[in-house]
Structure formats: structure tokens, C-alpha cells
């Protein structure tokens, strides 16, 4: 991954916002963009929820469905939301296990943003009768930050 320049060395430049952009064919081809945080002096949580995340099983090619919740405490950078949406959509035809998708998304965001804190919950619907939930966080929640529950109930079948 490329070394991230300090905020003062990089002007705000986004290439996808306001443009007609097709969904990237893979996460590797997706362009994640960032913009300066207008409030770097104040720790706060930004949350993205993707209740209709899809990817493919790397073995069978069958679709997998999950509900992702990404919480982060920005430092100098915010993720540009359209680029995040396109990045997440790029997994639609990407074969990867649930753990790889969830942790790979987190790693990509951490590399791009260098946030004070990031956590992701991947709440996956059953594959082979077993739901798989995957959780990752970068460390402790910064002092004084209110971090609500992700609000996704554990999977329950019809029982």
C-alpha cells in the first residue's frame, strides 16, 4: 500500500463525487478517496451501515449476504462516502470468505485514513446453516467518545 501523505501535503481531490462512475470489478480496482476532516480537534464517531452487503463464496461462487457496520473516530481524514459505497459494491463479484471481506475492508480504511479508532462488525447471514459474525477493532475507544452499540441483533432463525 502507498504511504499516506500528511494532510498539509495533500489538497482535497476526489475523482468520483458528482461523476457517473461504474461499480469497480473488484475491491483491488476500487478507488477509496478521502477528504479533510473539518473537525480534527474534536473526537467523534462516524458510522456507516451497509445492510445489504454482498460477496461471493470463494469455493462455490454462490452469493453471500451480510450487514456491515463501520464505526470510526477520524483524525485528519474522512472517507468520501461515494467512494466507500463503490468500494463496498465492488465485493459483489469478489470471492472471499466472510473473515477476509470484513477484515480486508477494515485494513483498507485504516491504511487510507489513519483514524484514531476503527471498528467493523460483519453480521453475515447463514452459509451452510451457520451464521458467521466477524468483528475487528484497532484498539481502545478514545477517551470521551460515545460509541453506541452497533444495533444488529444476533441471527435467529424461525425458532
C-alpha positions in Angstrom: 0.0 0.0 0.0 1.1 3.5 -0.7 2.4 5.7 2.1 -0.1 8.2 3.2 0.9 11.9 3.0 0.3 14.2 5.9 -2.9 16.3 5.5 -1.0 19.6 4.8 0.7 17.9 1.8 -2.5 16.8 0.0 -5.3 19.0 -1.1 -8.9 17.7 -1.2 -9.2 16.0 -4.5 -12.0 13.5 -5.3 -12.5 12.0 -8.7 -15.8 10.1 -8.3 -18.1 12.6 -6.5 -20.5 14.2 -8.9 -19.4 11.9 -11.7 -21.1 8.9 -13.3 -19.0 6.0 -12.1 -19.5 2.3 -12.8 -19.0 -0.2 -10.0 -15.4 -1.5 -9.9 -14.9 -5.1 -10.9 -13.1 -5.9 -7.7 -12.0 -4.4 -4.4 -8.4 -4.1 -5.7 -9.6 -1.9 -8.6 -11.9 0.2 -6.3 -10.6 3.7 -5.6 -11.2 4.8 -2.0 -11.0 8.5 -1.5 -10.6 10.8 1.5 -11.3 14.4 2.3 -10.0 16.6 5.2 -11.8 16.3 8.5 -13.3 19.7 9.2 -13.2 18.9 13.0 -9.9 17.2 13.7 -9.7 18.8 17.1 -12.9 17.1 18.3 -13.2 13.3 18.7 -16.5 12.0 17.3 -17.8 8.8 15.7 -18.8 8.5 12.1 -20.9 5.4 11.3 -21.6 3.7 8.0 -24.1 0.8 7.8 -24.4 -1.4 4.8 -27.4 -3.7 5.5 -27.3 -5.3 2.0 -23.6 -6.2 1.6 -22.9 -9.0 -0.9 -19.9 -11.0 -1.9 -19.3 -14.5 -3.4 -18.2 -17.7 -1.7 -14.7 -18.3 -3.0 -15.3 -22.0 -3.3 -18.9 -22.4 -4.7 -19.4 -18.9 -6.3 -22.7 -18.7 -4.5 -23.7 -15.2 -3.2 -23.2 -14.3 0.5 -25.2 -11.6 2.2 -24.2 -9.6 5.3 -24.9 -6.5 7.2 -21.8 -4.4 7.8 -21.5 -1.6 10.4 -18.3 0.5 10.3 -17.6 3.0 13.1 -14.5 5.2 13.2 -13.1 8.2 15.0 -11.5 10.3 12.3 -8.2 12.0 12.8 -7.1 14.2 9.8 -9.2 12.4 7.2 -12.8 11.3 6.4 -13.6 8.6 3.9 -15.5 10.1 1.0 -18.9 8.3 1.1 -19.5 7.7 -2.6 -16.1 6.0 -2.9 -16.9 3.9 0.1 -20.2 2.9 -1.4 -18.5 1.9 -4.7 -15.7 0.0 -2.8 -18.3 -2.0 -0.9 -20.3 -2.7 -4.0 -17.1 -4.0 -5.7 -17.3 -7.0 -3.4 -20.4 -8.2 -5.2 -18.5 -10.3 -7.7 -15.5 -10.9 -5.4 -14.9 -14.3 -4.0 -13.7 -14.2 -0.3 -14.6 -15.8 3.0 -16.5 -13.6 5.5 -13.5 -13.1 7.6 -11.4 -11.9 4.6 -14.1 -9.5 3.5 -14.7 -7.9 6.9 -11.0 -7.6 7.9 -9.9 -6.6 4.4 -12.4 -3.7 4.4 -11.1 -2.5 7.8 -7.5 -2.8 6.8 -8.1 -0.7 3.6 -9.9 2.0 5.6 -7.2 2.1 8.3 -4.5 2.4 5.6 -6.3 5.2 3.9 -7.4 7.2 6.9 -5.1 6.5 9.8 -8.1 7.0 12.1 -7.9 7.4 15.9 -10.1 4.3 16.1 -12.0 2.0 13.8 -14.2 -1.0 14.4 -16.2 -3.1 11.9 -18.9 -5.6 12.6 -19.7 -8.1 9.8 -23.0 -9.8 10.6 -23.3 -12.5 7.9 -26.4 -14.5 7.1 -26.1 -18.3 7.3 -23.9 -20.2 5.0 -24.5 -24.0 5.3 -26.9 -23.3 8.2 -24.3 -21.4 10.3 -24.3 -17.6 10.6 -20.8 -16.1 10.9 -20.2 -12.8 12.6 -16.8 -11.1 12.3 -15.6 -8.2 14.4 -12.4 -6.2 14.3 -11.2 -3.0 16.0 -7.9 -1.1 16.0 -7.6 -0.7 19.8 -9.4 1.1 22.6 -12.1 3.7 22.1 -10.6 7.2 22.6 -11.4 8.7 26.0 -14.6 10.8 26.0 -16.0 9.3 22.8 -19.5 8.0 22.9 -19.7 4.7 20.9 -23.2 3.3 20.7 -24.0 -0.4 20.2 -24.0 -1.4 16.6 -27.7 -2.3 16.9 -27.6 -5.5 14.9 -29.2 -8.4 16.7 -27.7 -11.8 16.6 -29.1 -14.0 13.9 -32.1 -16.0 14.8 -33.9 -18.5 12.6 -37.5 -19.2 12.8 -37.2 -20.8 16.2 
